[in-house]
Amino acid sequence: MTDLIRERLKAVPNRPGCYLMRDRRGVIIYVGKAKNLRRRVSSYFRPGAKHPPKVRSMVDTVYDFEFMTVKNEAESLLTEASLIKRHKPHFNILMRDDKRYLALRADQAEEWPRFRCVRIVRDDGARHFGPFPSSPVVRAAKDFVERRWGIRGCEDIVPCEETHRHCHADVIRTCSAPCMGRISHEEYKARFEEACQFLDGKRPDVLAEVEREMREAAAKGDFEKAARLRDTVFALREMTKSHFVRKTPEMRAEDAKRGLEELAKAIGLPNPPHIIECVDISNLFGTHNVASLVVARDGLPDGRYYRHFRIKSFKGADDPRAMAEVVRRRYGPDSTLLGTSPRADLYICDGGITQLRAAREVFAELGITDIPTIGLAERQEELVFDDGRPNLLLPRDSEALFVCTRLRDEAHRFAITYHRNLREKAIRESVLDEIPGIGEAKKVKLLKTFKSVYGIARASAEEVASAAGVNATVAEAVLKAVMAVTHKEAK
């Protein structure tokens, strides 16, 4: 390891991003990505590291490296792919097949236009949405717009009666059937344009419809449908926000700085906020009530200070009460975060006036009067105040709005991920509820002793029997059940 590399390693942050390895000639020989840049890059140069031959050869060739941070793993995937296509590094053998990420193509010049999944975005006059590193997200969006607006999914350039003979979409009412003349050319084009506007992020009312359908399914007790719709909403938000346009870190910093200046002026702050905290509440109709707190430093997300909260003071769905608990646990006198996380210059509640009032009541209770607090209403993405001022609707192309919505989306993603992990953990642990002889008390003993069903699966029958206080037959039944679950997930 050269002295230059030793110095470079000191500056690598614990953040997601991409790195470029160069040889003595300055030629880029390898491009990689990482959730944690410092951990990944340092692993190449660790003394005594046992690398595979290809990696060892690459490390021996490296003379210098550089890195760039990005806001999340999705962006690191796109950045890595872009850099590999551009520089064609010698050691990136696995991506030399020129694999690209999916995008949706919409050619409005076609007589009966449709959406196609493509991996090459050409300047051919068609509209493209993406690319995006998650293929399921793109396919889910395509399926949704086709069903919602009756857009044809057949491959024929001009559909006809022969096309209809081999198509089931019209039968199950997901296609407007232009091949059978059931819709006029003008109406079909209008529907297609509406679908494009949705993918452009210009139809938030459609997402609101899906959310209402989700709540109605839950009210009827159809929680499986509700959970599926919740995942659909999340995928559509990912697909429709920001059009996945990547910028360099320097450009993002410049945009963020400009956005903070606009935001301070818009909401009446004396200076641009250095530290912004944003809180999002997540629950699936009262179960696994959680919250996420994300932090932006100078307008850019800083993952070092992200925190999850499991709501403890009550059960059920009550976002204002959950918001109040988060503020108390973040800024209360017993908070462990007071000395480890920077104090906010602006606090954003993801939600409307009720969440905002709940947060401000706790701030007042704690005697904190110098942290400006606003809400961000999701429907129209308005800034909400509780001091008599009307809601503020920033221009759609405002950098101030982008700063707020990017942070809100990051809080939403962080909360949803945590919520999903808890839900999946509960599903795994529920296997214990189905075993005769294992009640709630014995279940708690097992999980307390072995930490999870994976820990139980690694134990012996004697250890399970001892921990739960059951006989050998019940212990064997426990092991059989948990091993079936963990083996299925491993596959």
NUZA-952831 format. One record per residue (C-alpha): residue in three letters; x, y, z. Coordinates in steps of 0.1 Angstrom, whole numbers, plus 5000, padded with zeros to 4 digits. Example, Ala and Ser with C-alpha at 12.3 -4.5 7.8 and 13.67 -1.06 7.14 Angstrom:
ALA512349555078;SER513749895071;
//
This chain:
MET500050005000;THR501450334989;ASP501750645012;LEU499350814988;ILE496750544995;ARG497250575032;GLU496450945031;ARG493450885008;LEU491950635032;LYS491850885060;ALA489351095041;VAL486950815030;PRO483550865048;ASN481150595062;ARG478650675035;PRO477250515003;GLY479050594971;CYS481350484943;TYR485150454941;LEU487550444911;MET490950264913;ARG493850404892;ASP497150254882;ARG500450454880;ARG499550594846;GLY496350734861;VAL494250494841;ILE490950384858;ILE491250004862;TYR488349934885;VAL485050094895;GLY483049984925;LYS480150084947;ALA479450044984;LYS476950115011;ASN479850205034;LEU482750345014;ARG485350345042;ARG484649985051;ARG484749855015;VAL487750055003;SER489749975034;SER489049605030;TYR491149594998;PHE494349725016;ARG493949545050;PRO497249365060;GLY496948995055;ALA493749005035;LYS493148695016;HIS491748814983;PRO490848594953;PRO493548604925;LYS491648864904;VAL491249104933;ARG494749044945;SER496049134910;MET493849444910;VAL495049564944;ASP498649514935;THR498149734904;VAL496350024923;TYR498450334928;ASP495750574937;PHE491950594940;GLU489250854943;PHE485650834955;MET482351014953;THR479450994978;VAL475750954968;LYS472550974987;ASN471450604986;GLU472250264973;ALA470050304942;GLU472050604931;SER475350424937;LEU474150144913;LEU473350394886;THR476550584891;GLU478650274891;ALA477050154858;SER477550494842;LEU481150504851;ILE481850154839;LYS480150224806;ARG482250544802;HIS485650414813;LYS485450034806;PRO487849944834;HIS490049634829;PHE489049464861;ASN485249514858;ILE484749184840;LEU481449104855;MET479849414840;ARG481549414806;ASP478349264791;ASP477049624789;LYS474049534811;ARG471749834816;TYR468949914840;LEU465249924830;ALA463350224818;LEU459950274804;ARG459650404768;ALA456550584755;ASP456450674718;GLN453450904713;ALA454050914676;GLU452650554673;GLU449050524662;TRP448150334693;PRO451050404717;ARG452050174745;PHE454750144772;ARG457749924767;CYS460449814791;VAL463849904776;ARG467449894787;ILE468850144762;VAL467550504764;ARG468050654729;ASP467451014717;ASP464750894693;GLY461951134700;ALA460150904724;ARG459650984761;HIS461550774786;PHE460950724823;GLY464050604842;PRO466250414841;PHE465950274876;PRO468050004892;SER465049814906;SER463449614877;PRO460349514899;VAL459649884905;VAL459649964868;ARG457549654859;ALA455049734887;ALA454650094874;LYS454149964838;ASP451449714850;PHE449749984871;VAL449450244843;GLU448249984818;ARG445549864842;ARG444650214855;TRP444250374820;GLY443450074798;ILE446750104779;ARG447349804755;GLY450249574764;CYS450349374732;GLU453449384710;ASP451749444676;ILE452549784660;VAL448849824651;PRO446549594670;CYS443749424651;GLU441049144656;GLU443748874652;THR445649034681;HIS442449024702;ARG442048654696;HIS445248584715;CYS444648844743;HIS443148804777;ALA443549174788;ASP440249284773;VAL438448984789;ILE439549084824;ARG438949454816;THR442449574819;CYS442649704783;SER440549944765;ALA440649714734;PRO441449964706;CYS441849654684;MET438149604686;GLY437149964682;ARG435850004717;ILE437650334722;SER438250624699;HIS441650724688;GLU441351054705;GLU440250914738;TYR442950644738;LYS445650914731;ALA444151124760;ARG444450824783;PHE447950764773;GLU448951124779;GLU447351104814;ALA449450794822;CYS452550984810;GLN451751274833;PHE451451034862;LEU454850894855;ASP456151244853;GLY454951294889;LYS452151534878;ARG449151334891;PRO449451294929;ASP445651244930;VAL446050904914;LEU448350794942;ALA445850924967;GLU443250694951;VAL445450384956;GLU446050484992;ARG442250514997;GLU441750174982;MET444450045006;ARG442650195036;GLU439250055024;ALA440849705021;ALA442149735056;ALA438749845069;LYS437149535054;GLY439749315070;ASP441549225038;PHE445049295052;GLU446849085025;LYS445349324998;ALA446149625020;ALA449849515024;ARG450049454986;LEU448649794978;ARG451049955003;ASP453949804985;THR452449924952;VAL452250274965;PHE455850264976;ALA456950134942;LEU455050404924;ARG456550674946;GLU459950544937;MET459150534900;THR457550884898;LYS459851094919;SER462551304905;HIS462751104872;PHE465950944886;VAL468151214872;ARG471651184886;LYS473851474893;THR477451504904;PRO478051544942;GLU479251904935;MET476151994916;ARG473951844944;ALA475752054970;GLU475252364949;ASP471552294944;ALA471152214981;LYS472752544991;ARG470552734967;GLY467552544980;LEU468352625017;GLU468552995009;GLU465252984991;LEU463652785020;ALA464953025047;LYS463453315028;ALA460153135021;ILE459453045057;GLY461053345074;LEU464253205089;PRO467153455095;ASN469753215080;PRO469652895059;PRO469252595082;HIS472552405087;ILE470952095102;ILE467451975092;GLU465651685109;CYS462651515093;VAL460451255110;ASP458051005093;ILE455650775111;SER454850435096;ASN452450165106;LEU450249905089;PHE446850005103;GLY448050015139;THR450549725139;HIS454349775142;ASN454050145148;VAL457550295140;ALA459150625132;SER462250735114;LEU464351045119;VAL466651145091;VAL469051435091;ALA470351665064;ARG473551865068;ASP473652165045;GLY470752015026;LEU472251675019;PRO471251355038;ASP473751255065;GLY473150895074;ARG475350905105;TYR472551055124;TYR469550855111;ARG467550685139;HIS464650445141;PHE462050445169;ARG459550185179;ILE456550365194;LYS456150245230;SER453650475247;PHE450550335230;LYS449250085205;GLY447250155174;ALA447450415146;ASP447750765159;ASP450350965140;PRO450151285161;ARG450751085194;ALA453650905177;MET455151235165;ALA454951365201;GLU456751065214;VAL459551095189;VAL460151465198;ARG460151375235;ARG462651085230;ARG464851295207;TYR464951615229;GLY463651515263;PRO466051535293;ASP466551165294;SER467351135256;THR470650955247;LEU470751155215;LEU471351495230;GLY475051445231;THR475451235200;SER473351415173;PRO473551775162;ARG470651995173;ALA468252085145;ASP467952435130;LEU464752315113;TYR462452025123;ILE460051895096;CYS457051675104;ASP455951455075;GLY452251525077;GLY449751795082;ILE448652035110;THR447851765136;GLN451251615135;LEU452851955135;ARG450752075165;ALA451651755184;ALA455351815178;ARG455252185188;GLU453352105220;VAL456151875232;PHE458752135222;ALA456852385243;GLU456552145272;LEU460352095271;GLY460952465270;ILE462452455235;THR461452765216;ASP464452805192;ILE463852515168;PRO461552625139;THR459052345132;ILE456952295100;GLY454852025085;LEU455051885049;ALA451551785038;GLU451951495013;ARG448851554991;GLN449951884975;GLU453451894992;GLU452552215010;LEU454552355039;VAL452252375069;PHE452452625098;ASP450452655130;ASP451053015138;GLY448253155117;ARG450053165084;PRO448352985055;ASN449952675040;LEU452752755015;LEU452752594981;LEU456252624967;PRO456852624929;ARG457252274915;ASP460652344902;SER461752514934;GLU465152394949;ALA463652464983;LEU460852214976;PHE463351964963;VAL465351984996;CYS462251925016;THR460751644995;ARG464051464990;LEU464551455028;ARG460851355033;ASP461251065008;GLU464450955025;ALA462550955059;HIS459750755043;ARG462150505028;PHE463950465060;ALA460750415080;ILE459250175055;THR462349955054;TYR462449935092;HIS458649865093;ARG458949585067;ASN461849425086;LEU459849425118;ARG456849275100;GLU458849005084;LYS460448925118;ALA457048895134;ILE455948665106;ARG458948445112;GLU458548435149;SER454848355146;VAL455747995136;LEU456247935173;ASP452648015180;GLU451547715160;ILE453447455180;PRO451447265206;GLY453047305240;ILE454547645232;GLY452647925248;GLU453448295250;ALA455748255280;LYS457747975265;LYS457948165232;VAL459448465251;LYS461948245268;LEU463148095235;LEU463448435218;LYS465148585248;THR467648295250;PHE468348255212;LYS467548605200;SER465648495169;VAL464348185150;TYR467648165133;GLY469348125167;ILE466847855177;ALA467547675144;ARG471247655153;ALA470547505188;SER470247145198;ALA467046975210;GLU468546965245;GLU469247335245;VAL465747415233;ALA464147195259;SER466247345287;ALA465547705276;ALA461747665272;GLY461247405300;VAL459647155276;ASN460146785269;ALA462146635241;THR459146585218;VAL458046955220;ALA461747065215;GLU461946845184;ALA458747005171;VAL460147355177;LEU463347275158;LYS461447115129;ALA459147425125;VAL461847685127;MET464247495105;ALA461547475078;VAL461047855079;THR464747945079;HIS465647685052;LYS462847815030;GLU464148175034;ALA467748065027;LYS466647914994;
//
